[in-house]
Amino acid sequence: MVDTERLKRLIKLAGWKVECLAKDIGISKNSLSGKINNKTKFTVDEMFRLADLICLPEKDVREIFYRKEVVN
């Protein structure tokens, strides 16, 4: 599961808006919102594209996208 709150916070800190990220990743805003909120899953390509765009270090990628339990 995705650590939703942490990912949202890091997206905001990086200065991105969901609609702009979605466009650069190649998916719709609604699709990206659903993935961030654990309604659907990121593909590996989407996950790494998002991580690249917001400059996430590898450690953060593992912690955000590969959590077994997430408390929202």
C-alpha positions, -999 to +999 in steps of 0.1 A: +000+000+000+010+036-006+017+059+024-009+084+012-003+112+036+035+111+032+032+110-006+008+139-007+030+159+016+061+153-006+042+161-038+032+194-023+067+201-010+081+195-044+057+221-058+036+198-079-002+197-085-018+163-091-031+173-125+004+183-137+020+152-124-007+130-140-001+146-173+037+141-171+032+105-160+007+099-189-024+092-169-056+111-159-058+132-128-086+109-115-064+079-121-034+093-102-057+104-074-070+069-071-035+055-070-023+079-044-054+071-023-049+033-025-081+028-046-060+013-075-023+003-078+006+021-094+023+002-122+061+000-117+066+025-145+041+050-130+057+047-096+092+053-108+081+082-131+064+099-102+094+093-080+117+109-106+094+139-111+093+147-074+129+137-068+123+110-043+154+092-030+154+054-033+149+050+004+117+071+003+104+052-027+107+019-008+091+034+024+062+051+005+053+026-021+061-007-004+045-003+030+026-033+042+004-013+065-005+023+062-024+044+088-043+072+071 
